[in-house]
Amino acid sequence: MLATRITTLDMVRGMGSLPHVGAHPGTAFCLGMGAIMALACAQTGGLAGLALGLAGWAATILPLFALGARSRARLSDRLERRQLTASLLRSWAITEIGETGGIFRIELKLDVAGHLEASLRGQDTPVIPEGVRHLLERIFTRSLDGRRRHAPRPEDLRPIRVVIEPASKHETMAAHAELARLREALS
């Protein structure tokens, strides 16, 4: 039941405009086809024809539109998680590493108990502190609205490349503020 509800919520979200993928490109086509089918059937069958046309549209075109909408919602969520992860690691690295910069690759895995394991790969890579690991686990194991659990899919756990340029004093201050904002938003 919960999976059905989540899938339905994803479908409804995907039908609108999403932050990383924009508006659904098939909305006008889907609604246009619904109107054409309903009006064409209503022309010959009256009110019963209108109902039959809408039922035909709901049985043929609407499911394809809904599947695309669900896929778009999940893609947007996956991109949002990757962006949050990169932002969190960039902010943490600037505040911890300072002005040196570097290129890191974060590798994510789920252990047997379902806990997220995060490790950084790169030259002179620092160890991720427990607080940042907790925030990463929250990003990947909770829905983005924070209301329900999320089971990461393999495509969610692909390695993420994070480039940290040498930071100025202003960028370091901005990184501290971003890290504080992310800690507050994810807790």
C-alpha positions in Angstrom: 0.0 0.0 0.0 2.8 2.4 0.9 4.6 1.8 -2.4 1.5 2.5 -4.3 0.9 5.7 -2.5 4.5 6.8 -3.0 4.3 5.9 -6.7 1.1 7.9 -7.0 2.6 10.9 -5.3 5.6 10.7 -7.7 3.2 10.6 -10.6 1.3 13.6 -9.5 4.6 15.5 -8.7 6.0 14.6 -12.1 3.0 16.0 -14.0 4.0 19.5 -12.9 7.2 21.5 -13.1 10.1 20.1 -11.1 13.3 21.9 -10.1 15.9 19.9 -12.1 13.8 18.7 -15.1 11.3 21.5 -15.7 7.8 21.1 -16.9 6.5 17.8 -18.3 6.9 18.1 -22.1 3.9 15.8 -22.7 1.3 17.7 -20.7 -0.2 19.7 -23.6 -0.2 16.6 -25.9 -1.9 14.4 -23.2 -4.6 17.0 -22.5 -5.1 17.7 -26.2 -5.5 14.0 -26.9 -8.0 13.8 -24.0 -10.0 16.7 -25.4 -9.9 15.3 -29.0 -11.0 11.8 -27.9 -13.8 13.1 -25.6 -15.2 15.6 -28.2 -14.9 13.1 -31.1 -16.8 10.5 -29.1 -19.3 13.1 -27.8 -20.1 14.2 -31.3 -21.5 10.8 -32.3 -22.6 9.4 -28.9 -23.7 12.4 -26.8 -23.0 12.3 -23.1 -22.4 8.5 -23.2 -19.9 9.0 -26.0 -18.1 11.7 -24.0 -17.8 9.4 -21.1 -16.6 6.6 -23.3 -14.0 9.0 -25.0 -12.7 10.0 -21.6 -12.5 6.4 -20.5 -10.6 5.5 -23.6 -8.2 8.3 -23.0 -7.8 7.3 -19.4 -7.0 3.7 -20.5 -4.6 4.5 -23.3 -2.8 7.8 -23.1 -3.0 8.7 -19.5 -1.1 5.7 -18.2 1.9 6.4 -20.5 1.8 10.1 -19.3 1.7 9.0 -15.7 4.7 6.6 -16.1 6.7 9.3 -17.7 5.7 11.7 -14.9 6.8 9.1 -12.2 10.1 8.7 -14.0 10.7 12.5 -14.1 9.9 12.8 -10.4 12.4 10.2 -9.5 15.1 11.7 -11.8 14.5 15.1 -10.2 14.9 13.5 -6.8 18.1 11.7 -7.8 19.6 14.9 -9.2 18.5 16.8 -6.0 20.2 14.2 -3.8 23.4 14.4 -5.8 23.4 18.2 -5.7 22.7 18.2 -1.9 25.6 15.7 -1.4 28.0 17.7 -3.5 27.0 20.9 -1.7 27.4 19.3 1.7 30.8 17.8 0.9 32.0 21.0 -0.8 31.0 23.1 2.2 32.4 20.7 4.7 35.7 20.3 2.8 36.2 24.1 2.4 35.6 24.6 6.2 37.8 21.6 7.1 40.5 21.7 4.4 40.7 25.4 4.1 42.2 27.1 1.1 44.0 24.2 -0.4 41.2 22.7 -2.5 41.2 19.3 -4.2 39.2 16.8 -6.2 37.3 14.0 -4.4 35.1 11.2 -5.3 32.5 10.0 -2.8 31.6 6.3 -3.0 28.3 5.3 -1.4 27.2 1.8 -0.3 24.4 0.4 1.8 25.5 -2.2 4.4 23.5 -5.2 5.4 21.5 -3.3 8.0 20.5 -0.6 5.4 22.9 2.1 6.8 24.7 4.2 4.3 28.5 3.9 4.1 30.3 6.9 2.6 33.9 7.1 1.8 36.0 9.7 0.0 38.6 8.8 -2.6 41.3 11.3 -3.7 44.7 12.6 -2.9 45.2 13.6 0.7 41.6 12.8 1.5 40.3 13.6 5.0 38.0 11.3 6.9 34.4 12.2 6.8 33.3 13.1 10.4 30.3 11.3 11.9 28.0 14.4 11.7 28.5 14.7 8.0 28.0 10.9 7.5 24.8 11.3 9.4 23.6 14.1 7.1 24.6 12.0 4.0 22.6 9.1 5.4 19.6 11.3 5.9 19.9 12.6 2.3 19.9 9.1 0.9 17.5 7.2 3.2 14.7 9.8 3.7 12.4 11.4 1.2 13.4 14.9 0.2 10.5 16.3 2.2 11.7 14.2 5.2 8.3 12.6 5.9 9.0 9.0 4.9 11.8 6.6 4.4 13.5 6.2 1.1 15.2 3.0 -0.1 18.1 4.1 -2.3 18.2 2.6 -5.7 21.5 1.6 -7.3 21.4 4.7 -9.6 21.2 6.8 -6.4 24.5 5.4 -5.1 26.7 6.0 -8.1 30.0 7.8 -7.2 29.9 11.6 -7.1 32.8 13.7 -8.1 33.3 16.8 -6.0 35.8 19.5 -7.1 36.9 22.0 -4.4 38.7 25.0 -5.7 41.0 26.9 -3.5 38.7 29.0 -1.4 38.9 32.7 -0.6 37.9 34.1 2.8 34.5 35.0 1.4 34.0 31.6 0.0 35.0 30.0 3.3 32.5 32.1 5.1 29.8 31.2 2.6 30.7 27.5 3.0 30.3 27.8 6.8 26.8 29.4 6.2 25.9 26.7 3.7 27.0 23.9 6.0 24.9 25.4 8.9 21.9 25.7 6.5 22.2 22.1 5.4 22.6 20.8 9.0 19.5 22.7 10.0 17.5 21.6 6.9 18.4 18.0 7.2 18.1 17.6 11.0 
